[in-house]
Amino acid sequence: MNVITCHQLTKTHGRKKALNGLNLSIEENTMTGLIGRNGAGKTTLLKIMAGFWKKTAGDVRVLDKDPFNNLFVSANIIYVDDQLGFPNTLRLKEILEQGKRFYRQWDMAFAQRLFDYFQFDPRDIHEHLSKGRKSTFNMIFGLASRSPITLFDEPTTGMDLATRKDIYRVLLRDYMAYPRTIIISSHHLNEIENILENVLLVDRGKDMLHRSIDELKTYARQVSGNTALVMQWAQDVNIIHQEHQYDDFAFVVVENNLSTAKWNQAKQLGLTLSGVTPSDLCLYLTEQKQGGIDHVLHYN
Protein backbone atom coordinates (compact mmCIF):
# COMPACT_ATOMS: atom_id res chain seq x y z
CA MET A 1 0.00 0.00 0.00
CA ASN A 2 1.28 3.46 -0.90
CA VAL A 3 1.23 5.85 2.05
CA ILE A 4 2.69 8.82 0.14
CA THR A 5 1.97 9.78 -3.47
CA CYS A 6 2.83 12.87 -5.48
CA HIS A 7 1.63 13.69 -8.99
CA GLN A 8 3.11 16.62 -10.91
CA LEU A 9 3.92 18.22 -7.55
CA THR A 10 5.17 21.78 -7.95
CA LYS A 11 6.35 24.31 -5.40
CA THR A 12 7.60 27.79 -6.23
CA HIS A 13 9.50 30.22 -4.03
CA GLY A 14 9.23 33.56 -5.79
CA ARG A 15 10.38 32.89 -9.35
CA LYS A 16 12.27 29.71 -8.45
CA LYS A 17 10.66 26.29 -8.81
CA ALA A 18 11.90 24.21 -5.90
CA LEU A 19 9.77 21.30 -7.14
CA ASN A 20 8.88 21.02 -10.79
CA GLY A 21 6.27 18.39 -11.69
CA LEU A 22 7.62 15.70 -9.36
CA ASN A 23 6.01 12.24 -9.30
CA LEU A 24 6.55 9.52 -6.72
CA SER A 25 4.94 6.85 -4.59
CA ILE A 26 6.26 5.52 -1.28
CA GLU A 27 5.09 2.16 0.01
CA GLU A 28 4.18 1.49 3.62
CA ASN A 29 6.93 0.17 5.90
CA THR A 30 9.89 0.88 3.63
CA MET A 31 13.19 2.67 4.18
CA THR A 32 13.84 5.14 1.37
CA GLY A 33 16.83 7.37 0.78
CA LEU A 34 15.96 10.77 -0.68
CA ILE A 35 19.14 11.66 -2.53
CA GLY A 36 20.18 14.83 -4.34
CA ARG A 37 22.66 17.66 -4.36
CA ASN A 38 22.19 20.81 -2.30
CA GLY A 39 19.23 22.75 -3.68
CA ALA A 40 17.72 19.71 -5.43
CA GLY A 41 14.38 20.12 -3.63
CA LYS A 42 14.74 17.49 -0.89
CA THR A 43 13.82 19.73 2.05
CA THR A 44 10.92 21.30 0.16
CA LEU A 45 9.51 17.88 -0.64
CA LEU A 46 9.79 16.65 2.94
CA LYS A 47 8.21 19.80 4.39
CA ILE A 48 5.27 19.47 2.01
CA MET A 49 4.88 15.81 3.02
CA ALA A 50 4.98 16.81 6.69
CA GLY A 51 2.25 19.39 6.12
CA PHE A 52 4.42 22.40 6.94
CA TRP A 53 4.34 23.93 3.46
CA LYS A 54 1.52 24.18 0.96
CA LYS A 55 2.01 22.94 -2.58
CA THR A 56 1.79 25.39 -5.48
CA ALA A 57 0.33 22.93 -7.99
CA GLY A 58 -0.13 19.22 -8.56
CA ASP A 59 -1.27 16.71 -5.97
CA VAL A 60 0.24 15.22 -2.82
CA ARG A 61 -1.35 12.60 -0.59
CA VAL A 62 -0.08 11.34 2.75
CA LEU A 63 -2.18 8.54 4.24
CA ASP A 64 -4.67 9.41 1.48
CA LYS A 65 -5.05 13.01 2.70
CA ASP A 66 -3.71 16.41 1.72
CA PRO A 67 -1.08 16.86 4.47
CA PHE A 68 -1.17 20.66 4.70
CA ASN A 69 -2.38 21.64 8.19
CA ASN A 70 -4.00 18.21 8.57
CA LEU A 71 -4.26 17.00 12.17
CA PHE A 72 -4.57 13.34 11.22
CA VAL A 73 -1.35 13.50 9.20
CA SER A 74 0.39 15.48 11.95
CA ALA A 75 -0.52 12.78 14.49
CA ASN A 76 1.09 10.09 12.33
CA ILE A 77 4.22 11.80 11.07
CA ILE A 78 7.37 13.36 12.45
CA TYR A 79 9.85 15.59 10.62
CA VAL A 80 13.37 15.77 12.03
CA ASP A 81 16.12 18.07 10.77
CA ASP A 82 19.05 19.98 12.24
CA GLN A 83 16.78 22.97 12.85
CA LEU A 84 14.40 21.07 15.13
CA GLY A 85 13.87 23.30 18.13
CA PHE A 86 12.51 22.79 21.63
CA PRO A 87 11.46 25.28 24.33
CA ASN A 88 14.35 26.64 26.37
CA THR A 89 12.16 26.28 29.44
CA LEU A 90 12.54 22.50 29.21
CA ARG A 91 15.66 20.50 29.95
CA LEU A 92 16.59 17.52 27.80
CA LYS A 93 15.09 14.94 30.15
CA GLU A 94 11.84 16.94 30.30
CA ILE A 95 11.68 17.09 26.49
CA LEU A 96 11.79 13.31 26.32
CA GLU A 97 9.12 13.04 28.98
CA GLN A 98 6.88 15.34 26.95
CA GLY A 99 7.35 13.17 23.86
CA LYS A 100 4.88 10.57 25.08
CA ARG A 101 2.17 13.25 25.23
CA PHE A 102 2.40 13.82 21.47
CA TYR A 103 3.26 10.39 20.05
CA ARG A 104 1.04 7.40 20.77
CA GLN A 105 3.83 4.87 20.17
CA TRP A 106 6.51 6.76 22.07
CA ASP A 107 9.05 4.42 23.70
CA MET A 108 10.45 6.14 26.75
CA ALA A 109 12.66 3.21 27.80
CA PHE A 110 14.27 3.16 24.35
CA ALA A 111 14.78 6.94 24.40
CA GLN A 112 16.39 6.71 27.84
CA ARG A 113 18.81 3.96 26.76
CA LEU A 114 19.97 6.04 23.78
CA PHE A 115 20.13 9.17 25.94
CA ASP A 116 22.43 7.39 28.39
CA TYR A 117 24.54 5.72 25.70
CA PHE A 118 25.33 9.04 24.03
CA GLN A 119 26.07 10.52 27.46
CA PHE A 120 23.65 13.42 27.56
CA ASP A 121 23.21 15.41 30.75
CA PRO A 122 19.49 15.45 31.62
CA ARG A 123 19.87 19.00 32.95
CA ASP A 124 21.16 20.45 29.65
CA ILE A 125 19.19 22.87 27.47
CA HIS A 126 18.78 21.89 23.83
CA GLU A 127 19.79 25.33 22.54
CA HIS A 128 23.10 25.12 24.42
CA LEU A 129 24.21 21.89 22.71
CA SER A 130 26.76 21.83 19.90
CA LYS A 131 25.46 21.27 16.36
CA GLY A 132 26.42 17.60 16.36
CA ARG A 133 24.93 16.97 19.80
CA LYS A 134 21.70 18.66 18.77
CA SER A 135 21.48 16.38 15.75
CA THR A 136 22.10 13.32 17.93
CA PHE A 137 19.40 14.31 20.40
CA ASN A 138 16.99 15.08 17.55
CA MET A 139 17.58 11.60 16.14
CA ILE A 140 16.85 10.05 19.53
CA PHE A 141 13.60 12.00 19.67
CA GLY A 142 12.63 11.00 16.12
CA LEU A 143 13.41 7.34 16.63
CA ALA A 144 11.67 7.09 20.00
CA SER A 145 8.48 8.61 18.55
CA ARG A 146 8.03 5.45 16.43
CA SER A 147 5.80 7.53 14.14
CA PRO A 148 4.18 5.54 11.30
CA ILE A 149 5.84 7.99 8.89
CA THR A 150 9.25 9.31 9.95
CA LEU A 151 11.06 11.93 7.86
CA PHE A 152 14.75 12.60 8.54
CA ASP A 153 16.17 15.61 6.66
CA GLU A 154 19.99 15.50 6.66
CA PRO A 155 19.74 14.28 10.26
CA THR A 156 23.43 13.67 10.96
CA THR A 157 24.68 17.22 10.30
CA GLY A 158 27.58 17.99 12.62
CA MET A 159 27.98 14.45 13.97
CA ASP A 160 31.40 12.83 14.02
CA LEU A 161 31.95 9.61 12.09
CA ALA A 162 31.68 7.30 15.10
CA THR A 163 28.36 8.82 16.15
CA ARG A 164 26.99 8.62 12.60
CA LYS A 165 27.85 4.93 12.43
CA ASP A 166 26.09 4.29 15.74
CA ILE A 167 23.04 6.25 14.64
CA TYR A 168 22.77 4.39 11.33
CA ARG A 169 23.01 1.06 13.16
CA VAL A 170 20.29 2.08 15.61
CA LEU A 171 18.11 3.32 12.75
CA LEU A 172 18.34 0.03 10.88
CA ARG A 173 17.88 -2.21 13.92
CA ASP A 174 14.91 -0.25 15.21
CA TYR A 175 13.28 -0.17 11.77
CA MET A 176 13.62 -3.95 11.55
CA ALA A 177 12.08 -4.39 14.99
CA TYR A 178 9.35 -1.78 14.50
CA PRO A 179 8.62 -1.39 10.77
CA ARG A 180 7.35 1.99 9.65
CA THR A 181 7.77 4.25 6.65
CA ILE A 182 11.09 6.07 6.91
CA ILE A 183 12.51 8.59 4.46
CA ILE A 184 16.01 9.85 5.10
CA SER A 185 17.42 12.60 2.93
CA SER A 186 21.11 12.97 2.25
CA HIS A 187 23.64 13.97 -0.37
CA HIS A 188 25.99 11.29 1.03
CA LEU A 189 24.47 8.07 -0.29
CA ASN A 190 27.68 6.14 0.35
CA GLU A 191 27.10 6.42 4.11
CA ILE A 192 23.53 5.13 4.15
CA GLU A 193 23.17 2.79 1.16
CA ASN A 194 23.65 -0.29 3.37
CA ILE A 195 20.53 0.49 5.39
CA LEU A 196 18.24 1.50 2.52
CA GLU A 197 15.72 -0.52 0.56
CA ASN A 198 14.95 2.14 -2.04
CA VAL A 199 16.51 5.30 -3.43
CA LEU A 200 14.66 8.31 -4.80
CA LEU A 201 17.02 10.62 -6.70
CA VAL A 202 15.85 14.19 -7.27
CA ASP A 203 17.53 16.97 -9.22
CA ARG A 204 16.34 20.53 -9.81
CA GLY A 205 12.94 19.67 -8.38
CA LYS A 206 12.32 16.63 -10.56
CA ASP A 207 12.38 12.92 -9.85
CA MET A 208 15.20 11.31 -11.83
CA LEU A 209 15.30 7.77 -10.53
CA HIS A 210 13.31 5.69 -8.04
CA ARG A 211 14.73 2.18 -7.71
CA SER A 212 15.54 -0.44 -5.12
CA ILE A 213 19.09 -0.21 -3.83
CA ASP A 214 19.82 -3.61 -5.39
CA GLU A 215 18.69 -2.37 -8.81
CA LEU A 216 20.81 0.74 -8.41
CA LYS A 217 23.92 -1.33 -7.74
CA THR A 218 23.62 -2.94 -11.19
CA TYR A 219 22.13 0.03 -13.07
CA ALA A 220 25.36 1.08 -14.81
CA ARG A 221 28.82 -0.09 -15.84
CA GLN A 222 32.12 1.67 -16.26
CA VAL A 223 34.19 0.96 -19.37
CA SER A 224 37.80 2.12 -19.19
CA GLY A 225 41.04 1.89 -21.14
CA ASN A 226 42.84 3.54 -24.02
CA THR A 227 41.08 6.80 -24.84
CA ALA A 228 40.73 6.19 -28.59
CA LEU A 229 39.38 2.67 -28.07
CA VAL A 230 36.94 3.73 -25.35
CA MET A 231 35.52 6.52 -27.51
CA GLN A 232 35.37 4.21 -30.54
CA TRP A 233 33.38 1.65 -28.54
CA ALA A 234 31.08 4.30 -26.99
CA GLN A 235 30.20 6.25 -30.16
CA ASP A 236 26.80 4.54 -30.52
CA VAL A 237 25.75 4.26 -26.86
CA ASN A 238 24.14 6.69 -24.43
CA ILE A 239 26.91 7.94 -22.14
CA ILE A 240 25.93 8.90 -18.57
CA HIS A 241 29.38 10.22 -17.72
CA GLN A 242 32.85 10.34 -19.25
CA GLU A 243 36.30 11.37 -18.05
CA HIS A 244 39.72 11.70 -19.65
CA GLN A 245 42.01 11.20 -16.69
CA TYR A 246 45.15 11.63 -18.80
CA ASP A 247 46.05 11.61 -22.50
CA ASP A 248 45.82 7.87 -23.18
CA PHE A 249 43.29 6.78 -20.54
CA ALA A 250 39.57 7.48 -20.26
CA PHE A 251 36.42 5.92 -18.95
CA VAL A 252 32.72 6.15 -19.71
CA VAL A 253 29.71 5.17 -17.61
CA VAL A 254 26.77 3.67 -19.46
CA GLU A 255 23.52 1.95 -18.53
CA ASN A 256 23.88 -1.76 -17.96
CA ASN A 257 21.27 -2.65 -20.59
CA LEU A 258 23.43 -3.16 -23.65
CA SER A 259 23.52 -6.40 -25.64
CA THR A 260 25.90 -9.21 -24.81
CA ALA A 261 27.56 -8.61 -28.16
CA LYS A 262 28.30 -4.99 -27.23
CA TRP A 263 29.89 -5.99 -23.93
CA ASN A 264 31.92 -8.67 -25.71
CA GLN A 265 33.13 -6.05 -28.16
CA ALA A 266 34.52 -4.01 -25.26
CA LYS A 267 36.39 -7.04 -23.97
CA GLN A 268 37.76 -7.79 -27.43
CA LEU A 269 39.14 -4.25 -27.62
CA GLY A 270 40.97 -4.87 -24.35
CA LEU A 271 38.77 -2.50 -22.35
CA THR A 272 38.03 -3.03 -18.67
CA LEU A 273 34.45 -3.42 -17.39
CA SER A 274 33.66 -2.57 -13.78
CA GLY A 275 30.71 -1.72 -11.60
CA VAL A 276 29.51 1.72 -10.54
CA THR A 277 28.57 2.41 -6.95
CA PRO A 278 25.11 3.87 -6.27
CA SER A 279 26.76 6.96 -4.80
CA ASP A 280 28.87 7.61 -7.90
CA LEU A 281 25.92 6.90 -10.18
CA CYS A 282 23.80 9.53 -8.44
CA LEU A 283 26.61 12.07 -8.78
CA TYR A 284 27.00 11.32 -12.47
CA LEU A 285 23.27 11.54 -13.16
CA THR A 286 22.99 14.95 -11.51
CA GLU A 287 26.16 16.64 -12.77
CA GLN A 288 25.60 19.83 -14.74
CA LYS A 289 27.48 18.69 -17.83
CA GLN A 290 28.87 15.43 -19.07
CA GLY A 291 32.32 15.11 -17.61
CA GLY A 292 31.58 17.40 -14.65
CA ILE A 293 34.17 19.90 -13.49
CA ASP A 294 36.68 18.81 -16.14
CA HIS A 295 34.76 20.87 -18.69
CA VAL A 296 35.83 24.10 -17.02
CA LEU A 297 39.47 23.13 -16.52
CA HIS A 298 41.56 24.26 -19.47
CA TYR A 299 45.26 24.63 -18.72
CA ASN A 300 48.05 25.32 -21.19
JOQUI-V447783 format. One record per helix or strand of 3 or more residues. SS is the DSSP state (2 for helix, 1 for strand). FROM is the first residue (numbers start at 0). TO is the last residue. If there is no record, write none. Layout:
BEGIN
ss = {SS;SS}
from = {FROM;FROM}
to = {TO;TO}
END
This chain:
BEGIN
ss = {1;1;1;2;1;2;1;2;2;2;2;1;2;1;2;1;1;2;1;2;1;1;2;1;2;2}
from = {1;15;30;41;56;70;76;91;107;125;130;148;160;180;188;197;205;212;219;226;238;248;259;271;277;291}
to = {12;26;34;48;61;74;80;101;116;127;144;152;176;185;194;202;211;216;224;235;245;254;267;274;285;295}
END
